[in-house]
Amino acid sequence: MGSFKMGFFKNFCMKDDGVTSIEYALLAALIFLVILSSVTILGQKVQTHYEDINSAIP
């Protein structure tokens, strides 16, 4: 029974299948945050321009 646990633990530590999934998930999260912040900043600037145009129209 002890050798089974040790073999299972050693096999678990040696596998790296899930590593690429985690890396892709972190990369996707980073890209999402960059897009979200860009859209937020751009949206505020566009809103300011529309408010300026709206106030200039009689």
N, C-alpha and C positions, 0 to 999 in steps of 0.2 A: 504494500500500500504506500509506503514511503517513497519508493522509487517512482511510482505512478505520479505522485504529487510533484516530485522533483522534475520528472520528465515533462509534465504538463506546464510547470512554471518556466522551465527552460525554453520550451517550445513557444510559450506565450511571449516571452521576452525577445525571442529571436525574430518573430513575425513583424513585418513592417508594412503589411497591406493597408492598414488603416491610416498610416502616416500621410500618404498622398491625399487621402480624402480630407484629412484635417487641414493640410496645407491649402488645398483648393477652397475649403470653406473659409479659412482665414483670409485668403486672397479675395474671395468674393465679398466678404464682409468689408474689407478695406476699400474695394472699388465702390461698393454701395455707399459707404460713408463719404467718400470723395464726391460722388455724384449728388448725394443728398445735400452736402454743404454747398456745392456749386449752384445747385438749383435754388436753394434758399437765398444765397447772396444775390444771384442774378434776379430772382423774383422780387426781392426788395428794391433793387435798382429799377426794374421795369415798372413796378408799382409807383415809385417816385416820379418817373417820367410821365406816366399816365395821369397822375395827379396834377403835375405841372401843365400838361396839355389841357386837362379838364378845367383848370382854373383860368387858363388863358382864353378859353372860348366863352364869349358873352352869353 
